[in-house]
Amino acid sequence: MISVLIADDEKLIRETLVHYIKWQEIGIDTVYEAADGVEAMTLIQEKKPDIIITDIKMPHMDGIKLAQIIRKDFPSMRLVFLSGHTDKEFLKAAIHLKADGYIEKPLNLKEITEMLREMTEECQKEQKKKHPNVYFYHENGDIAALNQDTYKLSRDTLQEFGHCLKTGTRHDTLKQMRSICSQIRKCEGTPPEYVRNMYSQLALQVENAAELRCAHNTQAESSRFVYEAANAPTLTVLENELQRITTLLFEEISSQDLNPVKLVNDYIRKNYMDSTLTIEQIARDLNFNTSYLCTIYKQRTGNTINTTLTSVRIEAARRLLVESDLKLYEVGTRVGYPNGKYFTKVFAKETGVSPRNYRGLHHESK
């Protein structure tokens, strides 16, 4: 957290700075006020703000005296002098005290904002250097001791996340992802390097699922994140990126507007006569990963693709046996079984009778 103290005996000046500068936008979280040097010194000792904006002329303790104490006791604090006076003695004092900035009255809020923005960025960089783990977990949060709890990403958790990505719903997958992220965030004793590695492993699961589900954009984005996670500056960056690519996966799947079951069934009905037809060919022609297509088809129908193919072929064979005078081997060839003995075996298994007996029974009933 970056904080600022404004010390000025003119209430109007303090209120103008407090209310008209967009502090949050420039990265400053807290602004303190003091009406004189003594009050300012008390707040500085208690709150230890990062940036001090102090008027030169104040009752009880002027800005120069205040700055001298700050430079001695709190050398890392940034000093900005505020004054309507530009005499040589003041300028000499400001140079001697190594002032970080100078604000001249009347106030120019645009110039003040830009100056404070630059100082804030410098303060954030210093905080990151001095407290890298705190910065990783809390960014601009209070510099405080982290808890020592640690988290280890288990193989089971990783596999469960991967399975959910491949076969689960968007809602369930995001819920599981957020649960993992929450557990990692709670354990601040986990080294940032290991946390980055965990997110890289999670991103790899998204990449694998994207490849399986033919989500090519997500696959590319996930692949990039697998490597970039190692350089992520904060935990928030990792969390946001994992959520982005996970969401992107389901958006891409949804945008394809594909019903795998319908596509497979339609394809089989059109191509069941082909004796060389394989699941790999079906998946390839429909632009699906074979493993994913088999899994999702079984999950949604309760049957395998081969079971459906056999069922469609035998149903077609039944019609031909009843409605045509084709020889038995010709019927088998027409439905994708050029081997007569194999056709008879499969037909008998599926219907309980041989093709010859099936035809005979139906001809007798006419």
C-alpha positions in Angstrom: 0.0 0.0 0.0 1.3 3.4 -0.9 0.3 6.3 1.4 0.7 10.0 1.4 0.7 12.7 4.1 -0.4 16.2 3.3 0.9 18.8 5.9 -0.4 22.3 5.4 -2.0 24.8 7.8 -4.4 26.0 5.0 -7.4 23.8 5.1 -8.5 24.7 1.6 -5.1 23.5 0.2 -5.5 20.2 2.0 -9.1 19.7 0.9 -8.3 20.5 -2.7 -5.5 17.9 -2.9 -7.6 15.3 -1.0 -10.8 15.6 -3.0 -9.6 16.5 -6.5 -6.7 14.2 -7.1 -7.8 10.7 -8.2 -5.5 8.9 -5.7 -6.7 5.3 -6.4 -6.0 5.8 -10.2 -2.4 6.6 -9.6 -1.8 3.8 -7.1 -2.1 5.6 -3.8 -4.4 3.9 -1.3 -4.4 6.2 1.8 -4.1 9.9 2.3 -3.4 11.5 5.8 -3.8 15.1 6.7 -1.9 17.3 9.2 -2.5 21.0 10.0 1.0 21.7 11.2 4.5 20.3 11.5 4.0 18.8 15.0 0.8 17.0 14.0 2.6 15.8 10.8 5.5 14.4 12.8 3.2 12.4 15.0 1.4 10.9 12.0 4.8 10.2 10.3 6.0 8.2 13.3 2.8 6.3 13.6 1.7 5.7 10.0 5.1 5.9 8.2 3.7 7.2 4.9 5.7 6.8 1.7 5.3 10.3 0.4 5.2 13.6 2.4 3.8 16.7 0.9 4.6 19.6 3.3 4.1 23.3 3.2 7.2 25.4 4.0 5.5 27.8 6.4 3.5 26.2 9.2 2.9 26.9 12.9 4.8 25.0 15.6 7.2 23.4 13.1 7.9 24.6 9.6 8.4 22.4 6.6 12.1 22.7 6.5 12.5 21.6 10.1 10.1 18.7 9.5 12.0 17.7 6.4 15.3 17.7 8.3 13.9 15.2 10.9 12.4 13.1 8.1 15.7 12.9 6.2 17.5 11.8 9.4 15.0 9.3 10.8 13.1 8.2 7.7 15.5 8.6 4.7 13.5 6.4 2.3 10.4 8.7 2.5 9.9 11.0 -0.5 9.6 14.7 0.2 7.6 17.2 -1.8 7.7 20.8 -0.8 4.6 23.0 -1.1 5.0 26.7 -1.1 4.0 30.0 -2.7 7.5 31.4 -2.0 10.4 30.9 -4.3 13.1 32.8 -2.6 16.7 31.7 -2.9 17.0 30.5 0.7 14.1 28.1 0.3 15.6 26.7 -2.9 18.9 26.2 -1.2 17.2 24.3 1.6 15.2 22.2 -0.8 18.4 21.2 -2.7 20.3 20.5 0.5 17.5 18.2 1.7 17.3 16.5 -1.7 13.7 17.2 -2.2 11.9 14.8 -4.5 9.5 17.4 -5.8 8.2 20.9 -5.5 4.6 22.1 -5.8 4.1 25.8 -6.3 0.9 27.7 -5.3 -1.6 28.2 -6.9 -2.0 24.5 -7.4 -1.8 22.8 -10.9 -3.6 19.5 -10.2 -2.5 18.0 -13.5 1.2 18.5 -12.9 0.8 17.4 -9.3 -1.0 14.2 -10.4 1.8 13.3 -12.9 4.5 13.9 -10.3 2.8 11.7 -7.7 2.1 9.0 -10.3 5.9 8.8 -11.0 6.7 8.7 -7.3 4.2 6.0 -6.7 5.6 3.8 -9.4 9.1 4.2 -7.8 7.7 3.4 -4.3 6.1 0.2 -5.7 9.3 -0.9 -7.3 11.2 -0.4 -4.0 8.5 -2.3 -2.1 8.8 -5.2 -4.5 12.6 -5.3 -4.1 12.5 -5.0 -0.3 9.6 -7.4 0.3 9.3 -9.6 -2.8 7.1 -12.3 -1.2 4.8 -9.7 0.3 4.5 -8.0 -3.1 3.9 -11.3 -4.8 0.9 -12.1 -2.5 -0.5 -8.7 -1.8 1.0 -6.3 -4.4 0.4 -2.8 -2.9 -1.0 -4.2 0.3 0.3 -3.4 3.8 3.9 -4.6 4.4 3.2 -7.1 7.1 4.4 -10.6 8.0 3.0 -13.4 5.8 1.6 -16.5 7.4 3.8 -19.6 7.1 1.3 -22.0 5.7 2.3 -23.9 2.6 0.4 -25.5 -0.2 1.4 -28.5 -2.4 -0.6 -29.2 -5.6 -1.3 -32.9 -5.4 -1.4 -35.2 -8.4 -5.0 -36.1 -7.7 -6.0 -32.4 -7.6 -4.3 -31.8 -10.9 -5.9 -34.8 -12.5 -9.3 -33.9 -11.2 -8.9 -30.4 -12.7 -7.8 -31.9 -16.0 -10.7 -34.3 -16.1 -13.2 -31.5 -15.4 -11.7 -29.4 -18.2 -12.1 -32.3 -20.6 -15.6 -33.5 -19.7 -17.1 -31.1 -17.1 -19.3 -28.1 -17.4 -18.1 -24.5 -17.4 -19.7 -23.8 -14.0 -18.2 -26.9 -12.3 -14.7 -26.4 -13.8 -14.5 -22.7 -12.8 -15.7 -23.6 -9.3 -13.0 -26.2 -9.0 -10.4 -23.8 -10.4 -11.3 -21.0 -8.0 -11.2 -23.5 -5.1 -7.6 -24.4 -6.0 -6.6 -20.7 -6.4 -8.2 -19.9 -3.0 -6.2 -22.6 -1.2 -3.0 -21.4 -2.8 -3.6 -17.8 -1.8 -4.3 -18.7 1.8 -0.9 -20.4 2.1 1.5 -17.4 2.1 4.5 -19.5 3.2 4.6 -21.2 -0.2 7.6 -19.9 -2.2 6.5 -17.7 -5.2 8.6 -19.9 -7.5 6.7 -23.0 -6.5 3.4 -21.1 -6.9 4.4 -20.1 -10.4 5.2 -23.7 -11.2 1.8 -24.8 -9.9 0.1 -22.4 -12.2 2.2 -23.5 -15.1 1.0 -27.1 -14.4 -2.6 -26.0 -14.2 -2.2 -24.1 -17.5 -0.8 -27.3 -19.1 -4.0 -29.0 -18.1 -6.0 -26.4 -19.9 -3.7 -26.7 -22.9 -4.2 -30.5 -23.0 -8.0 -30.1 -22.7 -8.0 -27.5 -25.4 -6.2 -29.8 -27.8 -8.5 -32.7 -26.9 -11.6 -30.5 -27.5 -10.2 -28.9 -30.7 -10.2 -25.4 -29.1 -7.2 -24.2 -31.1 -7.2 -20.5 -29.8 -7.3 -21.7 -26.2 -4.5 -24.2 -26.9 -2.3 -21.4 -28.2 -3.1 -19.1 -25.3 -2.6 -21.8 -22.7 0.7 -22.9 -24.3 2.0 -19.3 -24.0 0.9 -19.1 -20.3 2.6 -22.4 -19.4 6.0 -20.6 -20.0 5.1 -17.1 -19.1 3.8 -18.1 -15.6 7.4 -18.4 -14.5 7.8 -14.6 -14.8 4.5 -13.5 -13.4 5.1 -10.6 -10.9 2.1 -11.3 -8.6 -0.3 -14.0 -7.6 -3.2 -11.9 -8.9 -1.7 -12.0 -12.4 -1.5 -15.8 -12.2 -5.1 -16.1 -11.0 -6.5 -13.8 -13.6 -4.7 -15.5 -16.4 -5.7 -19.0 -15.4 -9.3 -17.9 -15.2 -9.1 -16.2 -18.5 -7.8 -19.2 -20.4 -10.3 -21.5 -18.6 -13.2 -19.3 -19.5 -11.8 -19.0 -23.1 -11.9 -22.8 -23.4 -15.6 -23.0 -22.7 -16.4 -20.0 -24.8 -14.6 -21.5 -27.7 -16.3 -24.9 -27.3 -19.6 -23.1 -27.1 -19.0 -21.0 -30.2 -18.3 -24.1 -32.2 -22.0 -25.0 -31.6 -21.3 -28.7 -32.1 -23.4 -31.6 -30.8 -20.9 -34.4 -30.9 -23.6 -37.1 -30.5 -25.7 -35.8 -33.4 -22.7 -35.4 -35.6 -21.5 -38.9 -34.9 -24.9 -40.5 -35.5 -25.5 -38.5 -38.7 -22.0 -39.5 -40.0 -22.6 -43.2 -39.2 -26.0 -43.2 -41.0 -24.3 -41.8 -44.1 -21.2 -44.0 -44.0 -22.1 -47.3 -42.3 -21.8 -49.2 -45.6 -18.1 -48.5 -45.7 -16.4 -51.6 -44.3 -13.2 -49.7 -43.6 -14.9 -47.2 -41.4 -13.1 -46.6 -38.1 -13.6 -44.4 -35.0 -10.3 -42.6 -35.9 -11.7 -41.8 -39.3 -15.0 -40.5 -37.8 -13.1 -38.3 -35.3 -10.7 -37.0 -38.0 -13.5 -36.1 -40.4 -15.6 -34.4 -37.7 -12.5 -32.6 -36.5 -12.5 -34.1 -33.0 -9.8 -35.7 -30.9 -10.5 -39.5 -30.9 -10.2 -39.9 -27.2 -12.4 -36.9 -26.4 -15.0 -38.0 -28.9 -15.2 -41.5 -27.5 -15.4 -40.2 -23.9 -18.1 -37.6 -24.5 -20.2 -39.9 -26.7 -20.2 -42.6 -24.1 -20.9 -40.1 -21.3 -23.9 -38.6 -23.1 -25.4 -41.8 -24.6 -24.3 -44.7 -22.4 -23.0 -46.5 -25.6 -19.8 -46.6 -27.4 -19.5 -45.4 -31.0 -18.8 -48.9 -32.1 -22.0 -50.1 -30.5 -23.9 -47.5 -32.4 -22.2 -48.4 -35.6 -23.0 -52.0 -35.2 -26.6 -51.2 -34.3 -27.1 -49.1 -37.4 -25.6 -51.8 -39.6 -27.7 -54.6 -38.2 -30.9 -52.5 -38.5 -30.1 -51.8 -42.1 -29.4 -55.5 -42.6 -32.8 -56.4 -41.1 -34.6 -54.2 -43.6 -32.6 -55.6 -46.6 -33.3 -59.2 -45.5 -37.0 -58.5 -45.3 -37.5 -56.1 -48.2 -35.0 -57.5 -50.8 -34.0 -60.7 -52.5 -30.3 -60.0 -52.1 -28.2 -63.0 -51.1 -26.9 -63.1 -47.5 -23.3 -62.2 -48.4 -24.7 -59.3 -50.5 -26.7 -58.0 -47.6 -23.6 -58.2 -45.4 -21.5 -56.3 -48.0 -24.2 -53.6 -48.3 -24.0 -52.9 -44.5 -20.3 -52.9 -44.1 -19.5 -56.6 -43.5 -17.9 -58.0 -46.7 -17.0 -61.2 -44.8 -20.1 -63.4 -44.9 -19.2 -65.5 -41.8 -18.4 -62.5 -39.7 -21.7 -60.8 -40.8 -23.6 -63.9 -39.7 -21.8 -64.0 -36.4 -22.5 -60.3 -35.6 -26.1 -60.5 -36.8 -26.8 -63.6 -34.7 -25.2 -62.0 -31.6 -27.3 -58.8 -32.0 -30.7 -60.4 -32.9 -30.5 -63.9 -31.4 -31.0 -65.6 -34.8 -29.0 -66.0 -38.0 -29.7 -63.8 -41.1 -31.2 -66.8 -42.9 -33.6 -67.7 -40.1 -34.5 -64.0 -39.6 -35.5 -63.8 -43.3 -37.4 -67.0 -43.2 -39.3 -66.0 -40.1 -40.4 -62.7 -41.6 -41.3 -64.2 -45.0 -43.5 -66.8 -43.3 -45.3 -64.1 -41.4 -46.3 -62.3 -44.6 
